[in-house]
Amino acid sequence: MRLLALALPLLAVCSAAAVAQGVSDDPYIWLEEKDSPRALAWVEARNAVTVKKLEADPRYATLYSEALALASAKDRIPMPRFIGGEIYNFWQDADHLRGIWRKTSLANYRTANPQWQTVLDIDALGKAEGKSWVWKGAQCLQPAETRCLVSLSDGGEDAVEVREFDLATGRFVEGGFRLPRAKSDFAWEDENHLLVATEWSPGDLTESGYPYVVKRLTRGRPLADAVEIYRGEKKDVGVGPALLHDGQGNSLPIIQRSLDFFHSQTFVVTPAGVRQVAMPEKVTIDELVAGRVILKLDEDWSAAGPRFKAGSLAEVDLAALIANPGKLAPRLVWSPGPRSALEGVGSTKGRLLLATLDNVRGRVLALTPKRGGGWTTSTLKLPDNLALDLGSSDLRSEQMFVTASGFTTPTTLYLGEGSSGKLAVAKTLPAKFDAGPLTVRQLEATSSDGTKIPYFVVHRKDIAYDGSTPTLLGAYGGFQVSSTPYYSALTGRLWLERGGAFALANIRGGGEFGPAWHQAGLGTKRQIIYDDFAAVGRDLIARKITSPRRLGIQGGSNGGLLVGVQMIQNPELWNAVAIQIPLLDMIRISKIAAGASWQGEYGDVNADPAVMEFWRKTSPYQNLRKDGKYPEPFIFTTTKDDRTGPQHARKFAARMEEYGLPFYYYENTEGGHGAGADIKQAARSNALTMTYFMRKLMD
């Protein structure tokens, strides 16, 4: 990790003064008090105005009805998860708004109408306990997988309550493991011990709001008796444990200390104590296969040899790692080509599975370990020109699920067998919209530095190239997250069938072409990400697919920051901007929700004057102008979002209101970092957003 220059007092003083000035100039700090009566009254008043306008639109009721029908349709693919030799699925529909956790056999799952057995009903649990419970997943003890740690969120926030659940009895374990509400990290160590990172006592959190103390918790003992085994520092992003398993019964308990969002230190938990693994801070342990520990490289590892480039996978022997974690002898497993990238890693009983991208098109590889070292690699025979994703895989067998989908190709779920490479269709989503009149194209735009930026666009085959097609453009552009083709019933039914076009940009900041594509836009280099996106917008206009009058943009979270910047920097290009669960105040980001954890992505305004200077010129909240000629945005957030926080959206809307600039604002009272806590809330949010786009781009 490149340590911040905290020893240079002049820099620290200048930065602190700048931050203090930002606070003194900000009349909307009170909106950062997320749940204060004054702030919530402000939200209620703005919501009422937006709802009155958009729900009065004659299209809204139909859009809501269609969105809800799509979200609750019985013919959706129930995405499977292997647990204990059976198939589990979490399911929501009109009868189960918060959802049910259910199971069936693999053979029954493959039938047209599986017979499901409900394991846990979240709606019923919430009603019985008077809570707004939202399912946040289950972590099951290997290899038996009869006991699971179930995570429940109140209203959808990231903080969860954790309870031990017995799959054999279908009940929470009386006197079993239980962790109170917190942003906790935890892992089974064995049947009677957990490794837990949580807020053990008030203040045991990093500046980012995550735990940094790991303790061993013993069954039947109170939290107060847990024994500390590792302690990070307050300035870390967070510290958390994990336990890796392979199909041969091997396991590897590790602790990861996140120094920032991308740099970390990894430790192994041994009988002799916790010991650090000697590897670079952008190399992580990803999988365990047949006694081989798989390492993911997000930076070059020169000490390991010239072939160990960023984006590659390497391996070390498990026994050697445990015996001497301070001295590794890694071997290369896989290395990307010039236009390829690693998207995901998984494993079966004896194979390593890789999901990769080749010019933003999916591939799935199965790697079989060879005796004496090395791997045999095969490519699974799946459809080309689609997004391919690894689903659940089984450590008891060679079976795995893979999904394939595209903008106009409904999702197909394949059941694969790793030893033979054979794939069979397990489930296919029925078409949710008429794709017959549509075409998908992959095009390129030229950014400000000459780099070619690929993007996809979906539109009717018979459009007139006169700029008249209403078009939505989206992207993410951060955190090495790739934007790949996907089948969206919502976009297809509500937008494409009504004559609109949809575009998805593969701008820098993402992972479409590996770590370098991401790192090109880190910190003060971030303007190139915004230039990439604007270049795609201009290219759509130059090709006369659309025009500024008919072009709208949308993005959430980091994508919300992206479109917020675009609204400020290039208002002439867009006529509609949907800013969703966004980051917008980049000067006070570290003071809001989990914002301090992303300084590895955005830079630290509190420690680096260059970062402060960049965001003073770029941060959307600080750069709104009273005389600005902006499109009227739709600003959406949720009260329960404890990740980016609703504060950014509130303050941005308040500043627009102060300047007399028009906007729509809607804040869902639940939902966490998403559209809603249940399918009705999500349908309403989606219908409001689509009504807004139709008013702006189709009318």
C-alpha positions in Angstrom: 0.0 0.0 0.0 1.2 3.5 -0.8 0.8 5.1 2.6 -0.8 8.6 2.8 1.6 11.4 3.6 0.3 11.9 7.1 3.8 13.0 8.3 3.7 16.2 6.2 1.9 18.6 8.5 1.5 21.3 5.9 -0.5 19.1 3.7 -2.7 17.9 6.5 -3.4 21.4 7.7 -4.2 22.7 4.2 -6.6 19.8 3.7 -8.3 20.2 7.0 -8.8 23.9 6.4 -10.3 23.1 3.0 -12.7 20.6 4.5 -13.7 23.0 7.3 -14.4 25.7 4.6 -16.6 23.2 2.8 -18.6 22.6 6.0 -19.0 26.3 6.8 -20.3 26.9 3.2 -22.8 24.1 3.4 -26.3 25.0 4.6 -27.6 21.4 4.3 -25.5 19.6 6.8 -28.7 19.0 8.8 -29.9 16.7 6.0 -27.1 14.4 6.9 -28.9 13.5 10.1 -30.5 10.7 8.3 -33.4 9.9 10.6 -34.0 13.3 12.3 -37.7 14.4 12.3 -36.7 17.6 10.4 -34.9 15.7 7.6 -37.7 13.1 7.3 -40.3 15.9 7.1 -38.2 17.4 4.3 -38.2 14.0 2.5 -41.9 13.5 2.9 -42.7 16.9 1.4 -40.5 16.4 -1.7 -41.8 12.8 -2.2 -45.3 14.1 -2.2 -44.6 16.6 -5.0 -42.9 13.9 -7.2 -45.5 11.2 -6.5 -48.4 13.6 -7.3 -46.8 14.6 -10.7 -45.6 11.2 -11.9 -48.5 9.0 -10.6 -50.9 11.4 -12.2 -49.4 10.6 -15.6 -51.8 8.2 -17.4 -49.0 5.8 -18.2 -47.9 5.3 -14.6 -50.6 2.8 -13.5 -49.9 0.6 -16.5 -46.1 0.8 -16.0 -46.5 -0.1 -12.3 -48.8 -3.0 -13.1 -46.4 -4.4 -15.7 -43.4 -3.9 -13.4 -45.1 -5.7 -10.6 -46.3 -8.6 -12.8 -42.7 -9.1 -14.1 -41.3 -9.1 -10.6 -43.8 -11.6 -9.3 -44.2 -13.8 -12.3 -44.3 -17.5 -11.5 -42.3 -18.5 -14.6 -39.1 -16.8 -13.6 -36.1 -19.0 -13.2 -35.7 -20.0 -9.5 -31.9 -19.5 -9.2 -30.5 -22.6 -7.5 -27.9 -23.1 -4.8 -26.3 -26.5 -3.9 -26.6 -27.0 -0.1 -26.1 -30.5 1.5 -26.9 -32.4 -1.6 -30.2 -30.5 -2.3 -31.2 -27.4 -4.2 -32.1 -24.3 -2.3 -33.7 -21.1 -3.6 -34.8 -17.7 -2.2 -38.1 -16.7 -3.9 -40.3 -13.6 -3.9 -43.7 -13.1 -5.6 -47.0 -11.4 -4.9 -47.8 -13.9 -2.2 -44.4 -13.7 -0.6 -43.3 -10.0 -0.8 -40.3 -10.5 1.5 -39.7 -14.0 0.3 -39.3 -17.6 1.3 -36.2 -19.8 1.5 -37.1 -23.2 0.1 -35.6 -26.4 -1.1 -36.1 -29.4 -3.4 -34.0 -32.2 -4.9 -31.9 -31.7 -8.0 -34.0 -34.2 -9.9 -37.2 -32.5 -8.9 -35.7 -29.1 -9.6 -35.1 -30.1 -13.2 -38.8 -30.9 -13.8 -41.1 -28.4 -15.3 -42.9 -27.8 -12.0 -40.6 -28.5 -9.0 -42.2 -29.4 -5.7 -40.7 -27.0 -3.2 -40.6 -27.3 0.6 -40.5 -24.0 2.5 -37.6 -23.8 4.9 -38.0 -20.2 6.2 -40.8 -17.7 5.5 -39.5 -14.1 5.9 -42.9 -12.5 5.7 -44.2 -14.7 8.4 -41.1 -14.2 10.6 -41.4 -10.4 10.2 -45.0 -10.4 11.1 -44.5 -12.6 14.2 -41.6 -10.5 15.4 -42.9 -7.1 14.4 -39.9 -6.4 12.2 -39.4 -5.4 8.6 -37.1 -8.3 7.9 -35.2 -8.5 4.6 -33.3 -11.7 3.6 -29.5 -11.2 3.4 -28.4 -14.7 2.8 -27.1 -17.8 4.7 -23.7 -19.2 5.3 -23.6 -23.0 5.9 -21.1 -25.1 7.9 -19.0 -27.3 5.6 -19.0 -30.1 4.8 -22.2 -31.4 6.4 -24.2 -28.2 5.6 -26.9 -28.9 8.1 -26.4 -25.7 10.2 -26.4 -22.2 8.6 -26.0 -18.7 9.8 -28.9 -16.7 8.5 -28.5 -12.9 8.0 -31.6 -10.7 8.4 -31.7 -6.9 7.8 -34.3 -4.5 9.2 -35.6 -2.7 6.2 -32.8 -3.7 3.8 -29.8 -1.9 5.4 -26.4 -3.5 5.2 -26.3 -4.1 9.0 -27.7 -7.5 9.8 -28.8 -9.7 12.7 -27.3 -13.2 12.5 -29.0 -16.4 13.8 -28.1 -20.0 13.6 -30.6 -22.1 11.7 -30.9 -26.0 11.7 -31.8 -27.2 8.2 -32.8 -30.7 9.6 -35.5 -29.3 11.9 -36.3 -26.2 9.9 -35.9 -24.0 13.0 -33.6 -21.4 14.5 -31.4 -23.2 17.0 -32.5 -22.5 20.6 -29.4 -21.1 22.4 -27.5 -21.3 19.2 -25.1 -18.7 17.7 -26.6 -15.2 17.5 -25.0 -11.9 16.6 -26.8 -8.6 17.3 -27.5 -6.0 14.5 -24.2 -4.8 13.1 -22.1 -4.7 10.0 -20.5 -8.0 10.9 -18.2 -10.4 9.1 -18.2 -14.0 10.3 -17.2 -17.5 9.3 -17.7 -21.0 10.7 -14.4 -22.3 12.0 -16.0 -25.6 13.1 -19.3 -26.8 14.5 -18.6 -25.1 17.9 -16.6 -22.0 16.9 -17.1 -18.9 14.8 -14.6 -16.4 13.7 -16.4 -13.0 14.1 -15.5 -9.4 13.3 -18.1 -7.0 14.8 -18.5 -4.0 17.0 -17.6 -5.8 20.2 -17.9 -2.7 22.3 -19.0 0.8 21.3 -16.4 2.3 19.0 -14.8 -0.9 17.8 -15.3 0.2 14.2 -13.0 1.7 11.6 -13.5 5.3 10.3 -15.4 3.6 7.4 -17.8 2.0 9.9 -16.7 -1.6 9.7 -15.2 -3.9 12.3 -11.5 -4.4 12.7 -11.3 -6.9 15.6 -11.6 -10.6 15.0 -12.5 -12.9 17.9 -13.2 -16.7 18.3 -16.7 -17.2 19.6 -17.4 -20.6 21.3 -20.8 -22.2 21.2 -22.8 -21.6 24.4 -20.6 -18.7 25.6 -21.7 -15.1 25.6 -20.2 -12.6 23.2 -18.3 -11.1 26.1 -16.3 -14.3 26.4 -15.1 -14.4 22.8 -11.3 -14.5 22.5 -9.5 -12.0 20.4 -7.2 -13.5 17.7 -6.5 -10.5 15.5 -6.8 -6.7 15.6 -6.4 -4.3 12.7 -6.4 -0.5 13.0 -9.0 2.2 13.1 -7.7 3.7 9.8 -8.3 0.4 8.0 -11.4 0.0 5.9 -12.2 -3.2 7.8 -11.1 -6.7 8.8 -13.0 -9.9 8.2 -12.6 -13.7 8.4 -13.4 -16.4 5.8 -13.0 -20.1 5.6 -12.3 -21.8 2.3 -13.0 -25.5 1.6 -12.3 -27.9 -1.2 -13.9 -31.2 -2.3 -11.2 -33.3 -0.6 -12.1 -32.0 2.9 -9.3 -29.5 3.1 -10.0 -26.1 4.7 -8.1 -22.8 5.1 -9.2 -20.2 7.6 -8.0 -16.7 6.7 -8.4 -13.1 7.8 -8.3 -10.2 5.4 -7.3 -6.8 6.5 -8.6 -4.2 4.0 -6.2 -1.3 4.1 -8.4 0.5 1.5 -10.9 -0.9 -1.0 -8.2 -2.5 -3.2 -5.2 -3.0 -1.0 -5.3 -5.7 1.7 -3.2 -8.0 3.8 -4.1 -11.7 4.2 -3.4 -13.8 7.3 -3.8 -17.5 7.9 -5.2 -18.8 11.1 -3.0 -21.6 12.3 -2.7 -23.6 15.6 0.3 -21.5 16.3 -1.6 -18.3 15.8 -2.4 -15.8 13.1 0.4 -15.3 10.5 0.6 -13.0 7.5 0.9 -14.3 4.0 3.8 -12.8 2.1 2.2 -11.5 -1.1 1.5 -8.0 -2.6 -1.4 -6.0 -1.3 -3.4 -6.3 -4.5 -3.2 -10.1 -4.5 -6.0 -12.1 -2.7 -6.8 -15.7 -1.9 -9.9 -16.6 -4.0 -10.4 -20.4 -4.0 -9.2 -23.7 -2.7 -9.1 -26.6 -5.2 -7.6 -30.1 -4.6 -5.2 -28.7 -2.0 -4.2 -25.8 -4.2 -4.7 -22.2 -3.0 -5.8 -20.0 -5.9 -4.5 -16.4 -5.8 -6.0 -13.6 -7.8 -3.6 -10.9 -9.0 -4.8 -7.3 -9.5 -1.2 -6.1 -9.8 2.0 -7.4 -11.4 3.9 -9.7 -9.0 7.5 -9.2 -10.2 9.0 -11.3 -7.4 7.1 -14.3 -8.7 8.5 -14.0 -12.2 7.8 -12.1 -15.4 4.6 -14.1 -16.3 2.7 -13.0 -13.2 0.8 -10.0 -14.6 -2.1 -8.2 -13.2 -5.3 -10.0 -14.1 -3.7 -13.5 -13.7 -4.3 -16.4 -11.4 -1.6 -18.2 -9.5 -1.5 -21.1 -7.1 0.4 -22.3 -4.0 0.2 -25.6 -2.2 -2.0 -25.5 0.9 0.4 -27.4 3.1 3.3 -25.2 2.1 1.3 -22.0 2.7 0.3 -23.1 6.2 3.8 -24.3 7.1 5.5 -21.1 5.9 3.1 -18.3 4.9 6.1 -15.9 4.9 7.7 -17.5 1.9 5.6 -18.5 -1.1 6.5 -20.3 -4.3 3.6 -19.4 -6.6 2.9 -21.1 -10.0 1.0 -19.5 -12.8 -2.6 -20.9 -13.4 -4.1 -18.6 -16.0 -3.2 -15.3 -17.7 -5.4 -13.0 -19.7 -4.9 -12.0 -23.3 -4.8 -8.3 -24.5 -8.6 -8.0 -24.7 -9.7 -10.5 -22.1 -10.3 -10.3 -18.4 -11.3 -12.5 -15.5 -14.8 -12.1 -14.3 -15.4 -14.8 -11.7 -13.9 -17.9 -10.0 -15.6 -21.0 -8.6 -14.9 -24.6 -8.0 -16.4 -28.1 -8.0 -15.1 -31.1 -6.1 -12.0 -31.3 -8.2 -12.0 -28.5 -10.7 -11.4 -24.8 -10.9 -14.0 -22.8 -12.8 -13.3 -19.4 -14.5 -15.7 -16.9 -16.1 -13.8 -14.7 -18.4 -14.5 -11.9 -20.9 -13.2 -11.7 -24.4 -14.0 -8.2 -25.8 -16.9 -8.1 -23.3 -18.2 -11.5 -24.5 -18.4 -14.4 -22.0 -16.4 -17.6 -21.8 -16.4 -20.3 -19.1 -13.3 -22.4 -18.6 -12.9 -25.6 -16.5 -9.4 -26.3 -15.2 -8.4 -29.8 -14.0 -5.3 -30.2 -11.8 -2.7 -32.5 -13.3 -0.6 -34.9 -11.2 2.7 -33.4 -10.5 1.5 -29.9 -11.2 -0.1 -27.8 -13.9 -3.7 -27.8 -15.2 -5.6 -29.1 -18.2 -7.9 -26.3 -19.5 -11.1 -26.8 -21.5 -13.7 -24.3 -22.7 -17.3 -25.2 -22.0 -19.4 -25.2 -25.1 -21.9 -22.4 -24.5 -23.5 -19.9 -26.8 -21.3 -17.1 -28.2 -21.9 -13.4 -28.0 -23.7 -13.6 -24.6 -22.9 -12.8 -21.0 -22.0 -16.0 -19.1 -21.9 -16.2 -15.4 -21.0 -18.9 -12.9 -23.8 -20.0 -10.7 -23.7 -22.4 -7.7 -21.3 -25.3 -7.9 -21.2 -28.5 -5.8 -18.1 -29.4 -3.7 -19.6 -33.0 -3.4 -19.6 -33.6 -7.2 -18.5 -32.0 -10.5 -21.8 -30.4 -11.1 -22.2 -26.7 -11.6 -24.8 -24.2 -12.9 -24.0 -21.6 -15.6 -26.3 -18.8 -16.9 -26.3 -17.3 -20.3 -28.2 -14.2 -21.3 -28.1 -11.2 -23.7 -30.1 -8.1 -24.3 -32.6 -9.9 -26.4 -31.9 -13.5 -25.4 -33.8 -14.7 -22.3 -31.7 -16.2 -19.6 -30.9 -19.9 -19.9 -29.6 -21.9 -16.9 -27.3 -24.8 -17.8 -26.4 -27.7 -15.5 -22.9 -28.7 -16.3 -20.7 -31.7 -15.4 -17.1 -30.8 -15.0 -15.5 -34.1 -15.6 -17.2 -34.6 -19.0 -17.7 -30.9 -19.9 -21.3 -31.8 -20.9 -24.0 -29.2 -20.4 -27.7 -29.6 -20.3 -30.4 -26.9 -20.2 -31.9 -26.9 -16.8 -34.3 -23.9 -17.1 -35.1 -21.3 -19.7 -36.8 -18.0 -19.0 -39.8 -17.5 -21.3 -39.5 -14.4 -23.5 -40.8 -11.4 -21.5 -41.0 -9.0 -24.4 -41.0 -9.0 -28.2 -37.4 -9.0 -29.3 -38.2 -9.8 -32.9 -38.1 -6.2 -34.1 -34.9 -5.5 -32.2 -31.2 -5.6 -33.1 -28.1 -5.6 -30.9 -24.9 -3.8 -32.0 -21.5 -3.5 -30.5 -20.0 -0.1 -31.4 -17.0 2.0 -30.4 -16.6 5.7 -29.5 -13.4 7.6 -29.3 -12.6 9.2 -26.0 -10.7 12.4 -25.3 -7.3 10.6 -25.3 -8.0 8.6 -28.5 -8.9 5.4 -26.7 -11.6 3.3 -28.3 -14.5 2.7 -25.9 -16.8 -0.2 -26.7 -20.5 0.0 -26.1 -23.7 -2.0 -26.9 -26.9 -0.5 -28.2 -30.3 -2.2 -28.6 -32.9 -0.7 -30.9 -35.5 -1.5 -33.4 -34.2 -2.7 -36.8 -36.2 -0.1 -38.7 -35.3 3.0 -36.8 -34.8 6.2 -38.8 -31.3 7.5 -38.4 -32.5 11.0 -37.8 -32.0 11.4 -34.1 -35.6 10.7 -33.2 -35.2 7.5 -31.2 -35.7 7.9 -27.4 -32.5 6.3 -25.9 -31.4 5.4 -22.4 -27.6 5.2 -21.8 -26.2 3.5 -18.7 -22.7 2.6 -17.3 -21.0 2.0 -14.0 -17.3 2.9 -14.5 -15.8 2.0 -11.2 -14.5 -0.6 -8.7 -13.4 -2.9 -11.5 -17.0 -3.9 -12.0 -17.8 -4.9 -15.6 -20.9 -3.9 -17.5 -22.0 -6.9 -19.7 -25.1 -7.7 -21.7 -28.0 -8.9 -19.7 -31.7 -9.7 -20.2 -33.9 -7.2 -18.5 -37.6 -8.0 -18.7 -38.3 -4.6 -17.2 -36.3 -2.6 -19.8 -37.6 -4.7 -22.6 -41.3 -4.6 -21.7 -41.5 -1.0 -20.4 -39.0 0.7 -22.7 -37.9 -1.3 -25.8 -41.4 -2.5 -26.7 -42.5 1.1 -26.7 -40.0 2.2 -29.3 -37.1 3.2 -27.1 -33.4 2.2 -27.4 -31.0 1.1 -24.7 -27.2 1.5 -24.6 -24.6 0.2 -22.2 -21.1 1.7 -22.2 -17.9 -0.2 -21.2 -16.1 2.9 -19.9 -12.8 2.8 -18.0 -13.1 2.3 -14.2 -14.8 -1.1 -14.9 -13.2 -4.5 -15.3 -14.1 -5.3 -18.9 -10.4 -5.4 -19.9 -8.8 -6.3 -16.6 -7.1 -4.3 -13.8 -5.5 -1.7 -16.1 -8.9 -0.7 -17.5 -10.0 0.0 -13.9 -6.8 1.7 -12.7 -6.8 4.1 -15.6 -9.5 6.1 -13.8 -8.5 6.0 -10.1 -8.4 9.1 -7.9 -7.4 12.3 -9.7 -7.3 10.4 -13.1 -11.1 10.0 -12.9 -12.0 12.6 -15.5 -11.1 10.1 -18.2 -14.0 7.9 -17.0 -16.4 10.9 -17.4 -14.8 11.7 -20.8 -15.4 8.1 -21.9 -19.1 8.3 -21.1 -19.6 11.6 -22.8 -17.8 10.2 -25.9 -20.4 7.4 -26.1 -23.2 9.9 -25.8 -21.7 12.0 -28.6 -21.2 8.9 -30.7 -24.9 7.9 -30.4 -25.8 11.4 -31.5 -23.2 11.5 -34.3 -24.6 8.2 -35.7 -28.1 9.8 -35.5 -29.4 6.9 -33.4 -30.7 9.6 -31.1 -30.2 13.3 -30.3 -29.8 15.4 -27.2 -33.6 16.0 -27.1 -34.2 12.2 -27.0 -31.1 11.0 -25.0 -31.4 10.1 -21.3 -28.9 8.7 -18.9 -29.2 6.6 -15.7 -26.8 5.2 -13.1 -26.9 4.0 -9.5 -24.3 4.2 -6.6 -21.0 5.0 -8.3 -23.1 5.1 -11.5 -25.2 7.8 -9.8 -22.0 9.8 -9.3 -21.2 9.3 -13.0 -24.5 10.6 -14.3 -24.4 13.4 -11.7 -21.1 14.6 -13.1 -22.5 14.3 -16.6 -25.4 16.5 -15.7 -23.0 19.2 -14.5 -20.3 18.8 -17.2 -22.3 18.0 -20.3 -25.9 19.2 -19.8 -26.3 19.9 -23.5 -26.0 16.2 -24.3 -28.9 14.9 -22.2 -32.6 15.7 -21.7 -33.1 13.3 -18.8 -30.9 12.2 -15.9 -31.9 9.5 -13.4 -29.5 9.7 -10.5 -30.1 6.7 -8.3 -28.8 5.9 -4.7 -25.9 8.2 -5.6 -22.7 9.7 -4.3 -22.8 13.4 -5.0 -20.9 15.3 -2.3 -17.4 14.1 -2.9 -15.9 16.6 -0.4 -17.8 15.1 2.6 -18.0 11.6 1.3 -15.9 10.2 4.2 -18.4 11.7 6.7 -21.4 10.0 5.1 -22.4 6.3 5.6 -19.6 4.0 4.4 -17.9 6.7 2.3 -14.5 6.5 4.0 -14.1 2.9 2.7 -13.9 4.0 -0.9 -10.9 6.3 -0.7 -8.9 3.7 -2.6 -11.2 4.4 -5.6 -11.8 8.2 -5.3 -8.8 9.4 -3.3 -8.7 11.0 0.1 -9.7 14.7 0.2 -8.6 14.8 3.8 -5.0 13.9 3.2 -4.2 14.8 -0.4 -4.6 18.4 -1.7 -4.5 17.2 -5.3 -7.5 15.0 -4.6 -9.3 17.9 -2.9 -8.6 20.1 -5.8 -9.9 17.5 -8.3 -13.2 17.0 -6.5 -13.7 20.7 -5.8 -13.8 21.0 -9.6 -15.7 17.8 -10.2 -18.0 16.9 -7.3 -21.7 17.4 -8.5 -23.0 19.0 -5.3 -20.2 21.6 -5.1 -20.4 22.4 -8.8 -24.1 23.1 -9.3 -24.6 26.6 -10.6 -27.6 28.8 -10.1 -27.5 29.9 -13.7 -26.8 26.4 -15.0 -29.0 25.1 -17.9 -29.4 21.5 -16.7 -31.9 18.8 -17.6 -34.5 18.2 -14.9 -33.2 15.1 -13.1 -35.0 12.4 -11.3 -33.2 11.8 -8.0 -33.9 8.5 -6.2 -32.6 7.1 -3.0 -33.7 5.1 0.1 -33.7 6.1 3.7 -32.3 2.7 4.8 -29.3 2.9 2.5 -26.4 2.7 5.0 -23.8 2.2 2.2 -23.8 5.4 0.1 -26.5 7.0 2.3 -29.5 9.1 1.3 -27.7 12.2 2.4 -26.0 12.8 -1.0 -29.3 12.8 -2.9 -31.0 15.0 -0.3 -28.4 17.7 -0.3 -28.2 17.8 -4.1 -31.9 18.2 -4.4 -31.9 20.9 -1.6 -29.2 22.8 -3.4 -31.2 22.6 -6.7 -34.3 23.8 -4.9 -32.3 26.7 -3.4 -31.2 27.7 -6.9 -34.7 27.5 -8.3 -33.7 24.5 -10.5 -36.4 22.0 -11.3 -36.1 18.3 -10.2 -38.0 15.2 -9.2 -37.1 13.6 -5.9 -38.2 10.3 -4.4 -36.8 8.6 -1.4 -38.1 5.1 -0.5 -38.3 4.7 3.2 -36.9 1.2 3.1 -34.9 -0.8 0.6 -31.3 -0.4 1.6 -28.8 0.1 -1.3 -31.4 -0.8 -3.9 -34.8 -0.1 -5.4 -36.9 -1.4 -2.5 -37.3 -3.9 0.4 -39.9 -5.9 -1.5 -41.2 -6.3 -5.0 -44.0 -3.8 -4.6 -41.6 -1.1 -3.5 -39.3 -1.9 -6.3 -42.1 -1.9 -8.9 -43.2 1.5 -7.7 -39.7 2.9 -7.9 -39.2 1.5 -11.4 -42.6 2.7 -12.6 -41.9 6.2 -11.3 -38.5 6.3 -13.1 -39.9 5.0 -16.4 -42.7 7.4 -16.3 -40.2 10.2 -15.8 -38.1 9.0 -18.9 -41.2 8.8 -21.0 -42.3 12.3 -20.1 -38.8 13.6 -21.0 -37.8 11.6 -24.0 -41.0 10.3 -25.7 -43.4 13.2 -25.3 
